Amino acid sequence: MKVTAIISQELIEEAMELSKADTITEALKVALISYIRSQKVKQIGASIVCEPLEFRYSAQELRDLNRR
């Protein structure tokens, strides 16, 4: 998809430098992928806070299960 966006030159240059991208398109792809991943991690973290994980086995029970 082709997109026109107004983004400062400094921001583009920094994104290209940090991502080691050769093109603006590549740098923007890296930035978007990184942003999306970080937001998904935040969502997962928030869901765990609301509904904590339950552990059904003790450490010894897990060791025993793994040794079988």
PyMOL Python script that loads the backbone (N, CA, C, O; Angstrom):
from pymol import cmd

cmd.read_pdbstr("""\
ATOM      1  N   MET A   1       0.840  -1.164   0.000  1.00  0.00           N
ATOM      2  CA  MET A   1       0.000   0.000   0.000  1.00  0.00           C
ATOM      3  C   MET A   1       0.890   1.232   0.000  1.00  0.00           C
ATOM      4  O   MET A   1       1.924   1.267   0.667  1.00  0.00           O
ATOM      5  N   LYS A   2       0.487   2.212  -0.735  1.00  0.00           N
ATOM      6  CA  LYS A   2       1.238   3.454  -0.800  1.00  0.00           C
ATOM      7  C   LYS A   2       0.586   4.463   0.140  1.00  0.00           C
ATOM      8  O   LYS A   2      -0.634   4.628   0.144  1.00  0.00           O
ATOM      9  N   VAL A   3       1.424   5.139   0.941  1.00  0.00           N
ATOM     10  CA  VAL A   3       0.937   6.087   1.940  1.00  0.00           C
ATOM     11  C   VAL A   3       1.776   7.353   1.857  1.00  0.00           C
ATOM     12  O   VAL A   3       2.990   7.302   1.659  1.00  0.00           O
ATOM     13  N   THR A   4       1.108   8.487   2.012  1.00  0.00           N
ATOM     14  CA  THR A   4       1.816   9.761   2.114  1.00  0.00           C
ATOM     15  C   THR A   4       1.694  10.226   3.555  1.00  0.00           C
ATOM     16  O   THR A   4       0.592  10.322   4.094  1.00  0.00           O
ATOM     17  N   ALA A   5       2.832  10.516   4.176  1.00  0.00           N
ATOM     18  CA  ALA A   5       2.821  10.962   5.573  1.00  0.00           C
ATOM     19  C   ALA A   5       3.848  12.071   5.747  1.00  0.00           C
ATOM     20  O   ALA A   5       4.893  12.088   5.096  1.00  0.00           O
ATOM     21  N   ILE A   6       3.523  12.993   6.639  1.00  0.00           N
ATOM     22  CA  ILE A   6       4.458  14.074   6.943  1.00  0.00           C
ATOM     23  C   ILE A   6       5.170  13.700   8.237  1.00  0.00           C
ATOM     24  O   ILE A   6       4.586  13.732   9.320  1.00  0.00           O
ATOM     25  N   ILE A   7       6.452  13.344   8.099  1.00  0.00           N
ATOM     26  CA  ILE A   7       7.271  12.915   9.233  1.00  0.00           C
ATOM     27  C   ILE A   7       8.574  13.697   9.174  1.00  0.00           C
ATOM     28  O   ILE A   7       9.169  13.850   8.107  1.00  0.00           O
ATOM     29  N   SER A   8       9.013  14.190  10.327  1.00  0.00           N
ATOM     30  CA  SER A   8      10.226  15.013  10.332  1.00  0.00           C
ATOM     31  C   SER A   8      11.443  14.219   9.839  1.00  0.00           C
ATOM     32  O   SER A   8      11.549  13.014  10.065  1.00  0.00           O
ATOM     33  N   GLN A   9      12.332  14.905   9.179  1.00  0.00           N
ATOM     34  CA  GLN A   9      13.547  14.303   8.637  1.00  0.00           C
ATOM     35  C   GLN A   9      14.380  13.683   9.761  1.00  0.00           C
ATOM     36  O   GLN A   9      14.947  12.604   9.593  1.00  0.00           O
ATOM     37  N   GLU A  10      14.452  14.366  10.903  1.00  0.00           N
ATOM     38  CA  GLU A  10      15.250  13.863  12.027  1.00  0.00           C
ATOM     39  C   GLU A  10      14.712  12.526  12.529  1.00  0.00           C
ATOM     40  O   GLU A  10      15.479  11.616  12.844  1.00  0.00           O
ATOM     41  N   LEU A  11      13.388  12.418  12.601  1.00  0.00           N
ATOM     42  CA  LEU A  11      12.771  11.181  13.066  1.00  0.00           C
ATOM     43  C   LEU A  11      13.046  10.038  12.094  1.00  0.00           C
ATOM     44  O   LEU A  11      13.356   8.923  12.513  1.00  0.00           O
ATOM     45  N   ILE A  12      12.934  10.310  10.818  1.00  0.00           N
ATOM     46  CA  ILE A  12      13.225   9.297   9.790  1.00  0.00           C
ATOM     47  C   ILE A  12      14.682   8.870   9.867  1.00  0.00           C
ATOM     48  O   ILE A  12      14.984   7.677   9.837  1.00  0.00           O
ATOM     49  N   GLU A  13      15.581   9.833   9.965  1.00  0.00           N
ATOM     50  CA  GLU A  13      17.018   9.507  10.020  1.00  0.00           C
ATOM     51  C   GLU A  13      17.342   8.659  11.247  1.00  0.00           C
ATOM     52  O   GLU A  13      18.109   7.700  11.163  1.00  0.00           O
ATOM     53  N   GLU A  14      16.754   9.019  12.385  1.00  0.00           N
ATOM     54  CA  GLU A  14      17.018   8.248  13.611  1.00  0.00           C
ATOM     55  C   GLU A  14      16.444   6.833  13.488  1.00  0.00           C
ATOM     56  O   GLU A  14      17.088   5.871  13.906  1.00  0.00           O
ATOM     57  N   ALA A  15      15.260   6.699  12.929  1.00  0.00           N
ATOM     58  CA  ALA A  15      14.652   5.379  12.734  1.00  0.00           C
ATOM     59  C   ALA A  15      15.503   4.526  11.799  1.00  0.00           C
ATOM     60  O   ALA A  15      15.697   3.335  12.040  1.00  0.00           O
ATOM     61  N   MET A  16      16.005   5.134  10.744  1.00  0.00           N
ATOM     62  CA  MET A  16      16.846   4.394   9.794  1.00  0.00           C
ATOM     63  C   MET A  16      18.158   3.967  10.450  1.00  0.00           C
ATOM     64  O   MET A  16      18.639   2.855  10.232  1.00  0.00           O
ATOM     65  N   GLU A  17      18.724   4.854  11.248  1.00  0.00           N
ATOM     66  CA  GLU A  17      19.988   4.539  11.917  1.00  0.00           C
ATOM     67  C   GLU A  17      19.805   3.404  12.926  1.00  0.00           C
ATOM     68  O   GLU A  17      20.577   2.445  12.940  1.00  0.00           O
ATOM     69  N   LEU A  18      18.789   3.522  13.760  1.00  0.00           N
ATOM     70  CA  LEU A  18      18.563   2.516  14.799  1.00  0.00           C
ATOM     71  C   LEU A  18      18.140   1.171  14.227  1.00  0.00           C
ATOM     72  O   LEU A  18      18.502   0.128  14.772  1.00  0.00           O
ATOM     73  N   SER A  19      17.385   1.180  13.146  1.00  0.00           N
ATOM     74  CA  SER A  19      16.917  -0.072  12.547  1.00  0.00           C
ATOM     75  C   SER A  19      17.913  -0.661  11.551  1.00  0.00           C
ATOM     76  O   SER A  19      17.732  -1.778  11.068  1.00  0.00           O
ATOM     77  N   LYS A  20      18.962   0.096  11.251  1.00  0.00           N
ATOM     78  CA  LYS A  20      19.959  -0.324  10.252  1.00  0.00           C
ATOM     79  C   LYS A  20      19.314  -0.537   8.883  1.00  0.00           C
ATOM     80  O   LYS A  20      19.777  -1.353   8.087  1.00  0.00           O
ATOM     81  N   ALA A  21      18.240   0.208   8.622  1.00  0.00           N
ATOM     82  CA  ALA A  21      17.514   0.083   7.357  1.00  0.00           C
ATOM     83  C   ALA A  21      18.199   0.881   6.260  1.00  0.00           C
ATOM     84  O   ALA A  21      18.804   1.924   6.511  1.00  0.00           O
ATOM     85  N   ASP A  22      18.093   0.376   5.053  1.00  0.00           N
ATOM     86  CA  ASP A  22      18.659   1.067   3.896  1.00  0.00           C
ATOM     87  C   ASP A  22      17.657   2.035   3.263  1.00  0.00           C
ATOM     88  O   ASP A  22      18.044   2.976   2.570  1.00  0.00           O
ATOM     89  N   THR A  23      16.370   1.796   3.508  1.00  0.00           N
ATOM     90  CA  THR A  23      15.346   2.646   2.914  1.00  0.00           C
ATOM     91  C   THR A  23      14.368   3.125   3.990  1.00  0.00           C
ATOM     92  O   THR A  23      14.276   2.546   5.073  1.00  0.00           O
ATOM     93  N   ILE A  24      13.651   4.186   3.666  1.00  0.00           N
ATOM     94  CA  ILE A  24      12.644   4.709   4.578  1.00  0.00           C
ATOM     95  C   ILE A  24      11.543   3.672   4.782  1.00  0.00           C
ATOM     96  O   ILE A  24      11.070   3.478   5.902  1.00  0.00           O
ATOM     97  N   THR A  25      11.140   3.014   3.717  1.00  0.00           N
ATOM     98  CA  THR A  25      10.093   1.995   3.805  1.00  0.00           C
ATOM     99  C   THR A  25      10.490   0.889   4.772  1.00  0.00           C
ATOM    100  O   THR A  25       9.696   0.473   5.616  1.00  0.00           O
ATOM    101  N   GLU A  26      11.716   0.422   4.644  1.00  0.00           N
ATOM    102  CA  GLU A  26      12.206  -0.642   5.530  1.00  0.00           C
ATOM    103  C   GLU A  26      12.228  -0.168   6.982  1.00  0.00           C
ATOM    104  O   GLU A  26      11.838  -0.911   7.883  1.00  0.00           O
ATOM    105  N   ALA A  27      12.678   1.050   7.210  1.00  0.00           N
ATOM    106  CA  ALA A  27      12.725   1.603   8.566  1.00  0.00           C
ATOM    107  C   ALA A  27      11.325   1.719   9.157  1.00  0.00           C
ATOM    108  O   ALA A  27      11.122   1.410  10.331  1.00  0.00           O
ATOM    109  N   LEU A  28      10.366   2.158   8.361  1.00  0.00           N
ATOM    110  CA  LEU A  28       8.996   2.280   8.845  1.00  0.00           C
ATOM    111  C   LEU A  28       8.384   0.923   9.139  1.00  0.00           C
ATOM    112  O   LEU A  28       7.635   0.781  10.106  1.00  0.00           O
ATOM    113  N   LYS A  29       8.689  -0.078   8.323  1.00  0.00           N
ATOM    114  CA  LYS A  29       8.195  -1.435   8.590  1.00  0.00           C
ATOM    115  C   LYS A  29       8.737  -1.948   9.919  1.00  0.00           C
ATOM    116  O   LYS A  29       7.994  -2.496  10.733  1.00  0.00           O
ATOM    117  N   VAL A  30      10.038  -1.765  10.131  1.00  0.00           N
ATOM    118  CA  VAL A  30      10.661  -2.200  11.386  1.00  0.00           C
ATOM    119  C   VAL A  30      10.018  -1.486  12.572  1.00  0.00           C
ATOM    120  O   VAL A  30       9.713  -2.110  13.588  1.00  0.00           O
ATOM    121  N   ALA A  31       9.818  -0.190  12.439  1.00  0.00           N
ATOM    122  CA  ALA A  31       9.223   0.591  13.529  1.00  0.00           C
ATOM    123  C   ALA A  31       7.800   0.150  13.822  1.00  0.00           C
ATOM    124  O   ALA A  31       7.420   0.013  14.985  1.00  0.00           O
ATOM    125  N   LEU A  32       7.021  -0.069  12.798  1.00  0.00           N
ATOM    126  CA  LEU A  32       5.629  -0.495  13.004  1.00  0.00           C
ATOM    127  C   LEU A  32       5.549  -1.885  13.615  1.00  0.00           C
ATOM    128  O   LEU A  32       4.749  -2.120  14.520  1.00  0.00           O
ATOM    129  N   ILE A  33       6.364  -2.798  13.132  1.00  0.00           N
ATOM    130  CA  ILE A  33       6.381  -4.156  13.695  1.00  0.00           C
ATOM    131  C   ILE A  33       6.771  -4.109  15.166  1.00  0.00           C
ATOM    132  O   ILE A  33       6.155  -4.774  15.999  1.00  0.00           O
ATOM    133  N   SER A  34       7.785  -3.328  15.480  1.00  0.00           N
ATOM    134  CA  SER A  34       8.234  -3.196  16.863  1.00  0.00           C
ATOM    135  C   SER A  34       7.139  -2.608  17.748  1.00  0.00           C
ATOM    136  O   SER A  34       6.910  -3.090  18.857  1.00  0.00           O
ATOM    137  N   TYR A  35       6.471  -1.583  17.269  1.00  0.00           N
ATOM    138  CA  TYR A  35       5.392  -0.950  18.025  1.00  0.00           C
ATOM    139  C   TYR A  35       4.244  -1.927  18.272  1.00  0.00           C
ATOM    140  O   TYR A  35       3.735  -2.028  19.388  1.00  0.00           O
ATOM    141  N   ILE A  36       3.849  -2.632  17.243  1.00  0.00           N
ATOM    142  CA  ILE A  36       2.745  -3.588  17.367  1.00  0.00           C
ATOM    143  C   ILE A  36       3.092  -4.678  18.376  1.00  0.00           C
ATOM    144  O   ILE A  36       2.261  -5.044  19.207  1.00  0.00           O
ATOM    145  N   ARG A  37       4.309  -5.193  18.306  1.00  0.00           N
ATOM    146  CA  ARG A  37       4.733  -6.223  19.262  1.00  0.00           C
ATOM    147  C   ARG A  37       4.722  -5.704  20.695  1.00  0.00           C
ATOM    148  O   ARG A  37       4.270  -6.399  21.604  1.00  0.00           O
ATOM    149  N   SER A  38       5.215  -4.488  20.899  1.00  0.00           N
ATOM    150  CA  SER A  38       5.251  -3.949  22.261  1.00  0.00           C
ATOM    151  C   SER A  38       3.842  -3.738  22.807  1.00  0.00           C
ATOM    152  O   SER A  38       3.605  -3.942  23.998  1.00  0.00           O
ATOM    153  N   GLN A  39       2.910  -3.335  21.956  1.00  0.00           N
ATOM    154  CA  GLN A  39       1.529  -3.150  22.398  1.00  0.00           C
ATOM    155  C   GLN A  39       0.878  -4.487  22.742  1.00  0.00           C
ATOM    156  O   GLN A  39       0.103  -4.573  23.694  1.00  0.00           O
ATOM    157  N   LYS A  40       1.186  -5.525  21.976  1.00  0.00           N
ATOM    158  CA  LYS A  40       0.644  -6.858  22.270  1.00  0.00           C
ATOM    159  C   LYS A  40       1.181  -7.376  23.598  1.00  0.00           C
ATOM    160  O   LYS A  40       0.444  -7.992  24.369  1.00  0.00           O
ATOM    161  N   VAL A  41       2.456  -7.131  23.869  1.00  0.00           N
ATOM    162  CA  VAL A  41       3.045  -7.540  25.145  1.00  0.00           C
ATOM    163  C   VAL A  41       2.351  -6.806  26.294  1.00  0.00           C
ATOM    164  O   VAL A  41       2.059  -7.410  27.326  1.00  0.00           O
ATOM    165  N   LYS A  42       2.087  -5.521  26.122  1.00  0.00           N
ATOM    166  CA  LYS A  42       1.364  -4.754  27.149  1.00  0.00           C
ATOM    167  C   LYS A  42      -0.029  -5.328  27.380  1.00  0.00           C
ATOM    168  O   LYS A  42      -0.473  -5.442  28.523  1.00  0.00           O
ATOM    169  N   GLN A  43      -0.716  -5.688  26.305  1.00  0.00           N
ATOM    170  CA  GLN A  43      -2.059  -6.256  26.435  1.00  0.00           C
ATOM    171  C   GLN A  43      -2.017  -7.594  27.179  1.00  0.00           C
ATOM    172  O   GLN A  43      -2.860  -7.857  28.037  1.00  0.00           O
ATOM    173  N   ILE A  44      -1.050  -8.421  26.854  1.00  0.00           N
ATOM    174  CA  ILE A  44      -0.918  -9.708  27.539  1.00  0.00           C
ATOM    175  C   ILE A  44      -0.622  -9.487  29.014  1.00  0.00           C
ATOM    176  O   ILE A  44      -1.191 -10.154  29.878  1.00  0.00           O
ATOM    177  N   GLY A  45       0.276  -8.542  29.298  1.00  0.00           N
ATOM    178  CA  GLY A  45       0.605  -8.222  30.690  1.00  0.00           C
ATOM    179  C   GLY A  45      -0.613  -7.741  31.455  1.00  0.00           C
ATOM    180  O   GLY A  45      -0.822  -8.137  32.602  1.00  0.00           O
ATOM    181  N   ALA A  46      -1.415  -6.895  30.837  1.00  0.00           N
ATOM    182  CA  ALA A  46      -2.616  -6.383  31.489  1.00  0.00           C
ATOM    183  C   ALA A  46      -3.619  -7.500  31.740  1.00  0.00           C
ATOM    184  O   ALA A  46      -4.283  -7.519  32.776  1.00  0.00           O
ATOM    185  N   SER A  47      -3.733  -8.425  30.803  1.00  0.00           N
ATOM    186  CA  SER A  47      -4.678  -9.526  31.004  1.00  0.00           C
ATOM    187  C   SER A  47      -4.224 -10.451  32.132  1.00  0.00           C
ATOM    188  O   SER A  47      -5.057 -11.013  32.843  1.00  0.00           O
ATOM    189  N   ILE A  48      -2.916 -10.613  32.301  1.00  0.00           N
ATOM    190  CA  ILE A  48      -2.405 -11.444  33.387  1.00  0.00           C
ATOM    191  C   ILE A  48      -2.642 -10.764  34.733  1.00  0.00           C
ATOM    192  O   ILE A  48      -2.926 -11.440  35.722  1.00  0.00           O
ATOM    193  N   VAL A  49      -2.529  -9.440  34.783  1.00  0.00           N
ATOM    194  CA  VAL A  49      -2.798  -8.707  36.024  1.00  0.00           C
ATOM    195  C   VAL A  49      -4.266  -8.890  36.417  1.00  0.00           C
ATOM    196  O   VAL A  49      -4.578  -9.097  37.590  1.00  0.00           O
ATOM    197  N   CYS A  50      -5.163  -8.814  35.430  1.00  0.00           N
ATOM    198  CA  CYS A  50      -6.600  -8.959  35.700  1.00  0.00           C
ATOM    199  C   CYS A  50      -6.969 -10.399  36.056  1.00  0.00           C
ATOM    200  O   CYS A  50      -7.863 -10.636  36.869  1.00  0.00           O
ATOM    201  N   GLU A  51      -6.284 -11.340  35.450  1.00  0.00           N
ATOM    202  CA  GLU A  51      -6.583 -12.755  35.661  1.00  0.00           C
ATOM    203  C   GLU A  51      -5.265 -13.518  35.807  1.00  0.00           C
ATOM    204  O   GLU A  51      -4.766 -14.081  34.833  1.00  0.00           O
ATOM    205  N   PRO A  52      -4.695 -13.541  37.024  1.00  0.00           N
ATOM    206  CA  PRO A  52      -3.382 -14.159  37.230  1.00  0.00           C
ATOM    207  C   PRO A  52      -3.350 -15.639  36.847  1.00  0.00           C
ATOM    208  O   PRO A  52      -4.365 -16.334  36.886  1.00  0.00           O
ATOM    209  N   LEU A  53      -2.168 -16.091  36.481  1.00  0.00           N
ATOM    210  CA  LEU A  53      -1.977 -17.494  36.152  1.00  0.00           C
ATOM    211  C   LEU A  53      -2.102 -18.338  37.410  1.00  0.00           C
ATOM    212  O   LEU A  53      -1.690 -17.924  38.493  1.00  0.00           O
ATOM    213  N   GLU A  54      -2.672 -19.519  37.258  1.00  0.00           N
ATOM    214  CA  GLU A  54      -2.767 -20.441  38.382  1.00  0.00           C
ATOM    215  C   GLU A  54      -1.838 -21.616  38.114  1.00  0.00           C
ATOM    216  O   GLU A  54      -1.803 -22.157  37.008  1.00  0.00           O
ATOM    217  N   PHE A  55      -1.099 -21.998  39.123  1.00  0.00           N
ATOM    218  CA  PHE A  55      -0.215 -23.149  39.010  1.00  0.00           C
ATOM    219  C   PHE A  55      -0.868 -24.313  39.740  1.00  0.00           C
ATOM    220  O   PHE A  55      -1.180 -24.221  40.927  1.00  0.00           O
ATOM    221  N   ARG A  56      -1.069 -25.399  39.024  1.00  0.00           N
ATOM    222  CA  ARG A  56      -1.784 -26.540  39.583  1.00  0.00           C
ATOM    223  C   ARG A  56      -0.852 -27.531  40.275  1.00  0.00           C
ATOM    224  O   ARG A  56      -1.303 -28.378  41.045  1.00  0.00           O
ATOM    225  N   TYR A  57       0.433 -27.425  40.003  1.00  0.00           N
ATOM    226  CA  TYR A  57       1.383 -28.393  40.542  1.00  0.00           C
ATOM    227  C   TYR A  57       2.441 -27.680  41.364  1.00  0.00           C
ATOM    228  O   TYR A  57       2.794 -26.533  41.091  1.00  0.00           O
ATOM    229  N   SER A  58       2.932 -28.366  42.360  1.00  0.00           N
ATOM    230  CA  SER A  58       4.064 -27.835  43.124  1.00  0.00           C
ATOM    231  C   SER A  58       5.335 -28.101  42.334  1.00  0.00           C
ATOM    232  O   SER A  58       5.322 -28.839  41.348  1.00  0.00           O
ATOM    233  N   ALA A  59       6.418 -27.505  42.766  1.00  0.00           N
ATOM    234  CA  ALA A  59       7.699 -27.707  42.084  1.00  0.00           C
ATOM    235  C   ALA A  59       8.078 -29.188  42.100  1.00  0.00           C
ATOM    236  O   ALA A  59       8.560 -29.714  41.097  1.00  0.00           O
ATOM    237  N   GLN A  60       7.864 -29.860  43.226  1.00  0.00           N
ATOM    238  CA  GLN A  60       8.214 -31.284  43.327  1.00  0.00           C
ATOM    239  C   GLN A  60       7.346 -32.122  42.398  1.00  0.00           C
ATOM    240  O   GLN A  60       7.842 -33.059  41.772  1.00  0.00           O
ATOM    241  N   GLU A  61       6.062 -31.803  42.298  1.00  0.00           N
ATOM    242  CA  GLU A  61       5.176 -32.550  41.404  1.00  0.00           C
ATOM    243  C   GLU A  61       5.610 -32.375  39.944  1.00  0.00           C
ATOM    244  O   GLU A  61       5.558 -33.327  39.165  1.00  0.00           O
ATOM    245  N   LEU A  62       6.031 -31.178  39.577  1.00  0.00           N
ATOM    246  CA  LEU A  62       6.516 -30.960  38.211  1.00  0.00           C
ATOM    247  C   LEU A  62       7.779 -31.747  37.938  1.00  0.00           C
ATOM    248  O   LEU A  62       7.933 -32.318  36.858  1.00  0.00           O
ATOM    249  N   ARG A  63       8.699 -31.787  38.915  1.00  0.00           N
ATOM    250  CA  ARG A  63       9.908 -32.573  38.745  1.00  0.00           C
ATOM    251  C   ARG A  63       9.574 -34.037  38.534  1.00  0.00           C
ATOM    252  O   ARG A  63      10.139 -34.701  37.665  1.00  0.00           O
ATOM    253  N   ASP A  64       8.657 -34.524  39.334  1.00  0.00           N
ATOM    254  CA  ASP A  64       8.240 -35.937  39.215  1.00  0.00           C
ATOM    255  C   ASP A  64       7.621 -36.214  37.861  1.00  0.00           C
ATOM    256  O   ASP A  64       7.905 -37.241  37.245  1.00  0.00           O
ATOM    257  N   LEU A  65       6.771 -35.302  37.391  1.00  0.00           N
ATOM    258  CA  LEU A  65       6.153 -35.471  36.076  1.00  0.00           C
ATOM    259  C   LEU A  65       7.201 -35.466  34.963  1.00  0.00           C
ATOM    260  O   LEU A  65       7.099 -36.247  34.017  1.00  0.00           O
ATOM    261  N   ASN A  66       8.186 -34.608  35.064  1.00  0.00           N
ATOM    262  CA  ASN A  66       9.224 -34.519  34.036  1.00  0.00           C
ATOM    263  C   ASN A  66      10.144 -35.720  34.020  1.00  0.00           C
ATOM    264  O   ASN A  66      10.745 -36.023  32.989  1.00  0.00           O
ATOM    265  N   ARG A  67      10.265 -36.397  35.119  1.00  0.00           N
ATOM    266  CA  ARG A  67      11.157 -37.566  35.200  1.00  0.00           C
ATOM    267  C   ARG A  67      10.501 -38.824  34.655  1.00  0.00           C
ATOM    268  O   ARG A  67      11.191 -39.816  34.418  1.00  0.00           O
ATOM    269  N   ARG A  68       9.209 -38.813  34.452  1.00  0.00           N
ATOM    270  CA  ARG A  68       8.509 -39.994  33.956  1.00  0.00           C
ATOM    271  C   ARG A  68       8.768 -40.221  32.492  1.00  0.00           C
ATOM    272  O   ARG A  68       8.251 -41.177  31.915  1.00  0.00           O
TER     273      ARG A  68
END
""", "prot")
cmd.dss("prot")
cmd.show_as("cartoon", "prot")
cmd.util.cbc("prot")
cmd.orient("prot")
